[in-house]
Amino acid sequence: MATLAEIRAKLLAQDNKASEKSQSNRGSDAVYPFWNMDNDNTAVLRFLPDSDPTNTFFWKERQVIKLPFPGVKGGDESKRVIVQVPCVEMWGEPCPIHAEIRPWFKDPAMEDMGRTYWKKRSYVFQGLLSTDPIGGEQPENPVRRFIIGPQIFKLLKAALMDPDMDNMPTDYEAGTDFRLTKTFTE
């Protein structure tokens, strides 16, 4: 059995590795990884309008199916891999994955497996950061993408429905800054 000092050293090494990975994940990708913020940090952002004139909203819904595999054939077959594919129902097409798993929800023994392959919704916004607690190398283009999950999206919808909000949040002059604060709750 490892000693307490060895356990602490290994945990510290994992924390350092995770921190280095979160910094290296920034790269040139325009997606802002707010989930990598330290606890109790706040990112301040202003959403931008969508350039698609047919889109009523300033975001797009995305539906992704995660397909887990036990490894890569001919590669590391012991490391689990998750492949994300778009659900074609986003474009009004029938989804062959969902056609296969829908009946699973009628069988209690298959229901958990059905949830594994069910599409996950998130929302893609674009915007500018006025406060970036992650820091690091800034991309040449300051416009960032924000992939927002259903829990945060529900809060954004509530803010948009608030009668005290008079202006479009995407207005360049009179818009609204949004604050994303990462907190830790047990």
C-alpha positions in Angstrom: 0.0 0.0 0.0 1.2 3.5 -0.8 2.1 5.9 1.9 0.2 9.2 2.4 3.2 11.1 1.0 3.2 9.0 -2.2 -0.6 9.5 -2.6 -0.2 13.2 -2.1 2.7 13.4 -4.6 0.6 11.4 -7.2 -2.4 13.7 -6.7 -0.3 16.8 -7.1 1.3 15.4 -10.3 -2.2 14.7 -11.6 -3.4 18.2 -10.8 -0.3 19.7 -12.5 -0.8 17.5 -15.6 -4.5 18.6 -15.8 -3.5 22.2 -15.4 -0.9 21.9 -18.2 -3.4 20.1 -20.4 -6.1 22.8 -19.9 -3.5 25.5 -21.0 -2.4 23.4 -24.0 -6.0 22.8 -25.0 -6.4 26.5 -25.9 -4.5 26.2 -29.2 -5.9 28.0 -32.1 -9.4 26.7 -31.5 -12.0 29.4 -31.1 -14.0 27.5 -28.5 -13.6 29.1 -25.1 -13.1 26.3 -22.4 -14.8 28.1 -19.5 -15.0 24.7 -17.8 -11.2 24.8 -17.3 -11.5 28.0 -15.1 -10.4 27.7 -11.5 -13.2 27.6 -8.9 -14.7 31.0 -8.0 -13.4 32.6 -11.2 -15.7 34.6 -13.5 -15.5 35.1 -17.3 -17.3 38.2 -18.6 -18.6 37.9 -22.1 -20.8 39.6 -24.6 -22.7 37.5 -27.1 -22.7 38.5 -30.7 -25.6 38.2 -33.2 -25.8 35.3 -35.5 -24.9 36.2 -39.1 -27.7 33.9 -40.4 -30.7 36.2 -41.1 -33.1 33.2 -41.0 -32.1 32.3 -37.4 -34.4 34.0 -34.9 -31.9 33.5 -32.1 -28.3 34.4 -31.6 -27.3 30.8 -30.9 -27.7 27.4 -32.6 -28.8 24.2 -31.0 -26.5 21.2 -31.5 -27.3 17.6 -30.9 -24.4 15.2 -30.5 -24.3 11.4 -29.9 -21.4 10.0 -28.0 -20.3 6.6 -29.1 -17.9 4.9 -26.6 -15.4 2.3 -27.8 -13.1 0.2 -25.6 -10.0 1.2 -27.6 -8.5 1.8 -31.1 -7.9 -1.3 -33.2 -4.2 -1.4 -34.1 -3.5 1.4 -31.6 -4.0 1.6 -27.9 -6.7 -1.0 -27.5 -6.8 -0.6 -23.7 -7.7 3.1 -23.6 -11.4 3.9 -23.9 -12.3 6.3 -26.8 -15.4 8.3 -27.3 -16.4 9.4 -30.7 -18.9 12.3 -31.1 -21.1 12.4 -34.1 -23.9 14.9 -34.9 -27.4 13.6 -34.7 -28.9 14.1 -38.2 -32.3 15.0 -36.6 -30.8 18.5 -36.3 -31.4 18.8 -40.0 -34.8 17.1 -40.1 -33.5 13.7 -41.2 -34.3 10.4 -39.5 -31.5 9.3 -37.3 -30.5 5.7 -37.7 -28.9 5.5 -34.3 -32.1 6.7 -32.6 -34.2 4.5 -34.7 -32.2 1.6 -33.3 -32.2 2.6 -29.6 -35.8 4.0 -29.2 -37.2 0.5 -28.6 -34.6 0.0 -25.8 -36.5 2.5 -23.6 -39.5 0.0 -23.5 -37.2 -2.6 -22.0 -36.1 -1.7 -18.4 -33.0 -3.8 -18.8 -31.9 -1.8 -21.9 -32.9 1.7 -20.7 -29.5 2.6 -19.2 -27.7 1.6 -22.4 -30.2 3.6 -24.4 -29.3 6.7 -22.4 -25.6 6.1 -23.2 -26.3 6.5 -26.9 -29.1 9.2 -26.7 -28.3 12.6 -28.1 -27.0 15.3 -25.9 -28.1 18.9 -26.5 -25.9 21.9 -26.2 -26.0 25.4 -27.7 -23.3 27.2 -29.7 -23.0 31.0 -29.1 -20.4 33.4 -30.4 -19.1 36.4 -28.5 -16.3 38.4 -27.1 -14.5 38.1 -23.7 -14.0 41.2 -21.6 -12.6 39.2 -18.7 -10.7 36.0 -19.3 -9.7 34.3 -16.0 -7.9 31.5 -17.9 -5.6 33.8 -19.7 -2.9 32.3 -21.9 -2.2 33.0 -25.5 -5.0 34.9 -27.1 -6.2 33.9 -30.6 -5.7 36.4 -33.5 -9.5 36.6 -33.9 -11.1 37.8 -30.6 -14.5 36.2 -31.5 -14.9 33.0 -29.5 -17.4 30.2 -29.5 -19.1 29.2 -26.3 -20.6 25.7 -26.1 -23.3 26.0 -23.4 -25.0 23.0 -21.8 -28.7 22.8 -20.9 -28.2 23.9 -17.3 -26.5 27.2 -18.1 -28.8 27.6 -21.2 -31.8 27.5 -18.9 -30.3 30.4 -16.9 -29.7 32.4 -20.1 -33.3 31.8 -21.2 -34.5 33.1 -17.8 -32.4 36.2 -18.2 -33.8 36.8 -21.7 -37.4 36.4 -20.4 -36.8 38.9 -17.6 -39.0 42.0 -18.3 -36.3 44.2 -16.9 -34.1 43.4 -19.9 -34.9 46.2 -22.4 -32.3 45.8 -25.1 -31.1 42.9 -27.1 -28.1 41.3 -25.2 -26.2 41.3 -28.5 -26.5 45.1 -29.1 -23.0 46.5 -29.5 -23.7 49.6 -27.5 -26.5 48.8 -25.1 -26.2 45.0 -24.9 -25.7 42.9 -21.8 -22.6 41.3 -20.5 -23.0 37.8 -19.1 -20.9 36.4 -16.3 -20.0 32.7 -16.2 -18.7 31.8 -12.7 -17.4 28.4 -12.0 -18.3 27.2 -8.5 -17.8 23.9 -6.8 -20.7 22.4 -4.9 -20.8 19.1 -3.2 
